[in-house]
Amino acid sequence: MPYYLGGKIKDRQSLIVTPVERLEQRFIVDLHASTEVTRIERQEQRVYYRRLSDGVEGSEPYDKLIISTGSKPFVPKEFNGVPGVFTLRNMRDMERIEAAVSAHSEHVVVIGAGFIGLEMVENLRARGVKKVTLVEMMPQVLGVLDAEMTRDVLNELTKNGVDVRLSDHVTTAQPLPDQRVALTLNSGAQLSADLVIVGAFTLHAVARYPFPHVSLLIARRRRGPRERPGRCGGSGAGREAGSARE
Ligand SMILES: Cc1cc2nc3c(=O)[nH]c(=O)nc-3n(C[C@H](O)[C@H](O)[C@H](O)COP(=O)(O)OP(=O)(O)OC[C@H]3O[C@@H](n4cnc5c(N)ncnc54)[C@H](O)[C@@H]3O)c2cc1C
């Protein structure tokens, strides 16, 4: 997704690597795409769900249940309620960022120098954003690596005009009247950004159960001929969603 934003990947469709049909055929599962699990009844061994396209509800029994609802981006509390702050988790986020960057591209601040933060700064520069600032609370970029391995990465960032602020973090974020965001860093530095992209880290989505927004869901191994007892609606439910996170 960052490389789509940077223009290296031109075709949005190519981000959807596995269409629903291919998953169903290859792994012999029933996949209810664009369907939200709203309730799990453990005694009954049944999940209840709602199809997002038309609101039709249904349920499905299970023998074993695996919850793999992923994670959601962590946004520091300083950004609560501040407009112009984005995270990148799925293609809808990507489209929101694209629209915002197209509209305001003078100065973007990226929070977090992990893989996503670095891919974002690279692609924002590739897209022609004039000023890109990267704020990282650790004394190095790519905290998962040994410090000496990351020095070349830091040099490359600086060479490409990225303003890297290590050992620093945002302490306040205030919306400005011109729709920019004023940031104060722990070091005392003041920044004003057209938009802020937070690539800090993620929280497990089970923490937000029962899931405020969603997309897909149940995969059930078929035992016999193709039959779908208890499914709501027709067999084409939610075909528009692929396996990309939506
Ligand atoms: C921008 C970006 C770039 C990345 N690049 C890489 C990379 O290059 N290499 C790499 O290895 N990893 C990469 N990752 C990380 C990788 O995407 C994640 O580690 C991986 O997707 C986690 O898989 P998951 O199945 O746990 O969760 P997810 O992929 O998030 O899947 C969880 C799914 O559960 C669904 N769901 C949630 N709640 C419900 C509900 N109630 N009912 C139904 N469905 C629900 C969600 O809609 C989602 O589709 C990247 C992540 C991002 C955000």
The ligand as a Gaussian input file, in Angstrom:
#p B3LYP/6-31G(d) Opt

LIG

0 1
 C        0.808000      -1.220000       5.408000
 C        1.197000      -2.603000       5.890000
 C        2.242000      -3.253000       5.248000
 C        2.626000      -4.528000       5.679000
 N        3.627000      -5.159000       5.018000
 C        3.980000      -6.406000       5.380000
 C        4.972000      -7.133000       4.667000
 O        5.536000      -6.630000       3.696000
 N        5.290000      -8.376000       5.085000
 C        4.666000      -8.962000       6.152000
 O        4.990000     -10.101000       6.493000
 N        3.720000      -8.302000       6.859000
 C        3.357000      -7.050000       6.493000
 N        2.400000      -6.399000       7.188000
 C        1.830000      -7.020000       8.372000
 C        0.781000      -8.028000       7.986000
 O       -0.186000      -7.417000       7.147000
 C        0.088000      -8.509000       9.257000
 O        1.074000      -9.052000      10.090000
 C       -0.939000      -9.585000       8.911000
 O       -1.916000      -9.040000       8.060000
 C       -1.608000     -10.077000      10.168000
 O       -2.525000     -11.075000       9.771000
 P       -3.787000     -11.412000      10.631000
 O       -4.504000     -12.491000       9.920000
 O       -3.384000     -11.625000      12.042000
 O       -4.675000     -10.081000      10.643000
 P       -5.352000      -9.294000       9.437000
 O       -4.609000      -9.428000       8.169000
 O       -5.619000      -7.923000       9.957000
 O       -6.738000     -10.052000       9.264000
 C       -7.781000      -9.959000      10.217000
 C       -9.095000      -9.973000       9.471000
 O      -10.147000     -10.155000      10.401000
 C      -11.261000      -9.379000       9.974000
 N      -12.164000      -9.166000      11.127000
 C      -11.944000      -8.453000      12.254000
 N      -13.023000      -8.494000      13.056000
 C      -13.950000      -9.257000      12.431000
 C      -15.294000      -9.684000      12.744000
 N      -15.953000      -9.370000      13.869000
 N      -15.958000     -10.446000      11.847000
 C      -15.352000     -10.790000      10.697000
 N      -14.119000     -10.435000      10.347000
 C      -13.409000      -9.681000      11.197000
 C      -10.633000      -8.096000       9.441000
 O      -11.527000      -7.400000       8.585000
 C       -9.403000      -8.665000       8.721000
 O       -9.670000      -8.952000       7.374000
 C        1.978000      -5.133000       6.781000
 C        0.923000      -4.478000       7.416000
 C        0.531000      -3.219000       6.972000
 C       -0.599000      -2.531000       7.696000

